Amino acid sequence: MKIYLDLIFLLNFYLDFLLLMVTNLVLKRNASIKRLFLGTLSGSLTLLVLFFPVSSFFLFLAKIFMAFVMNFVTFGFRDLKYLLNNVSYFYMISIILGGFLYYLNTEFPSQNQIMVCFFILISPVVLFIYIRQVKKFKSLYQLTYTVLIALKNETFTLTGFLDTGNKLVDPITNKPILLIEKGIIDESQERFYYIPFNSLNNHNLVKCLKPLYVVINEKKYKNYLIAISDKKFHLDGVQCLLNNSLLEE
């Protein structure tokens, strides 16, 4: 069996560079291209171990050691937590990419060079999707809160989303209003009143009630009103839209 060391080196360099680049983007480390290349080059030293008769356990330790070296060279050293965080994300991204390529190889087993090239070329696409999903996850869940609403007859916990577009306030009491989806509250057991609100080209009334208190991320509030929305929010598990006033507080 022929082994082309130059191809192995290039493939290893290519994949390591992708992993370091994605780690750099996800963690916003702002490492330069030069440092990315140097970090990738230092990781390629692992290939030297293949020329020595070593056990699989020693090879495993060597790979972990080189992962630390690669991240140290690429991102520098501020403290141990910083380095461990970089290495952890580097390995998580490696597992995601490796798992996907393994899946493709199992589903489409082939020694065809075209398929091998396809697996290699699709790697950036997989990592691009990963970066996009991570950013979406972070932007969504940074604005997600646990909301406990206590009414006279019941108490329930919802997943709330801080909606900067929700600036509804009661014009009389000037209290901010939280919106929750219809069907959560047993409306037959509560006493409602209506307040006017304006939206784009629309003037309407919203049905409100006053809770005993609201707890948002373990902080208790008594100055909020609850309004029932007739529409679904279509956010990941979100049942309550928080008021923009929460940002000011």
N, C-alpha and C positions, 0 to 999 in steps of 0.2 A: 504494500500500500504506500503510495507516494504522499508525502506531507510537504506542502508548500509553505515554508515558514514566512515568506514575505506576505502571502495572502492572509495567514493567521494573524500576523502582526497588524496588518491594515484593518482587518475585521475587528480585532480586539480594540485597536485605537479608535475606530469609528464609533463603536458601541459605548466605550468608556467616555468619549467626548460628549456623546448625546446625553448620557446619564448625568455627567457633571453640569452640562448646560441646563438641563431641566431642573436639577437641584438649585442651580444659580437663579433661575427664573422664579421657581416656586417660593424660595426663601428670600428672594430679592437681595442677594448678596452683592450684586454689582461687580462681580469679578470680571477682569478684562479678558479679551480673547487670548492674550499672551499667557496669562495665568491658567486659563482653561487648557491650553495646549501643553504647558509645562506639567500640570496635574495629570493630564491624560498620558503624557510620555512617561511620567514616573510610575503610573499604573501598569504600563507595558512591561516593566521589569519582572512582573510575575511570571511572564513566559519563560524566563531563565530557569525557573524551578523545574520546568518540564524536562530539562536535560539531565536532571539528577534523579537517582532512584530513591524517592521519598514516599512516605506513607500518605494515604488520602487525608489522614487527620492533620499531618504537618502541612499539607497543601491547603487545607481549610484554614489553618491558622495564618498561613502566609497571605492568603487572600484577604483576610480580615485586617491584617497588619497593613497591607498595601492600600486598602480602602481608607485607612486613617491617614496614610502618607499622602494619597491623592487629594483628600479633602484639606489636609494641612497645607499642601503646596498651593492649591487653588484658592482657598478662602482665608488662609492665614490662621493664626491662633490668638483668640482673645481671652478665653478661659475654657475649662474642660467642658462645661455645659454647651458652649457654642460649638465646639468640635463634635461632641456626641450628637448634637442635634443635626449637624450637617451630615454625619455618617449615617444616622438613622434614616433620614430622608433619601439619601443616596441608595441605601439598601431597599427601602420600600419601593422606590422607582424601578430599581433593578428587578425586584420580584414581579412587579406589574408587567414590565416589558418581557422578562423571561417567561412568565406564565402565558402571556399571549402568544409568543413565538412557539412555545411548546405545544399550545393548543392547535395552532395552525399546522405544525409539523405532524401532530397525531391525526388530525382530520384529513390532511392532504399529504400522506407520506410519499416522499419522492426524492430520488437522488438527482433529479433533473436540475441542471445549473440554473435554468430560468426560474424555477420555483425558489431556489436558494436566494437568488438575486431579488426576487419579489419579497421574500421574508425580510431581507436586509433593508430594502427601500421603504417598506411599509412601517419600519420602526419609528421614524420621525412622525408619521401620521398618528400612531398610537400614543406617542408621548405628547403630541400637540393636543389631542383629545383629552388626555389626562390633565394637562395644565389648564385647559379651558374649564374642565369640570371642577378642579380644585378652586379656581378663582370664583366660579359660580357658587360653590359650596361656602366659601369664606364670606362672600358678599351677602349671601342669604342668611347664614347663621350668625353673623355678627349682629344682625338686626332682629334676631329671634329671641323672644323672652317667654318665661313661664308666667302665666297669668292666673291668679286665683280670684274668683269673683264670689263674694258672699252676699246672698240675698236673704230676705226674711225667711223663706221656706226651704232654701237649698243652697249648697255651696258646690262649686265645680271648678276644675282646673283646665285651662285651655293653653294652646300654643299661640302666642301672639307675635305679630310682626310689626315693627316700627315703620309705619307708613308716613313718610314726610309729606305726602299729599293730603293726609287727613288732618284738617285744621278746624274741624267742626267744634263749635262751642255753643252753649246755651246763651242766647242773646240777653236773657233776663239775669241769670245767676253768673254768667261768664265762666261756667264750668266746662272743661274739655270733655269730649265725648269719645268713648271707645265703641267700635263697631264689631258686632259678633254675628255669626251666621244664624239664619232662621232655623228653628228646630232644636236649638240647644236648650233654651229656656222653656219651661212649661208656662206658656203665656196666660193660661186660664187662672193661674195662681198669683199673677202679679198685676199691679196697678200701673198703667202706662199713661203718659201724656205726650202730646205732639209738639215738636218745635220746627220752625221753618229752616230750610237750608237751601243754598244756591250752589249749583254746579254749572258746568259749561252749557249754556243755552237751556238751562233747566231750573225750575223753581218748584220745590216740593216740600212735603212734611215728612219728618222722620219720627218713628215711634220710640220713645225713651222711657227709662225707669231709673230710679236712684238706688244703687246698691248700698248695703251697710258699709262695705269697704271693698277695696281692690288691693291685692298684693301682686306687685310686679317684681320678679326676681328678688323675693324676700323683703321688699320694701313696701310698707303699708301706706295706702292713699285713701282719703275720704272725700276728695274733691272731684271725683270722676262720675260721669253719667254713662249709662249703657244704652246703645241704640241697636235695633234689630235691622240687619241688612237682608233684603230679599234675594240678593245675588250671592252665589258662591265666590270665594276669593281666588280659587285656582292657584294657590301657593302650596308648597310641599307641607301638608299637614296643618296649615295655618287655619285657625278658626276665629281669630280675633285680630282686628287692625287697631294698633295703638295710635294714640294721638301724637302729633308733632310736638306738642308741649313737653313731652317726655325728654326730648333733646335739650330743651332749655333748662330743665331741672337737672 
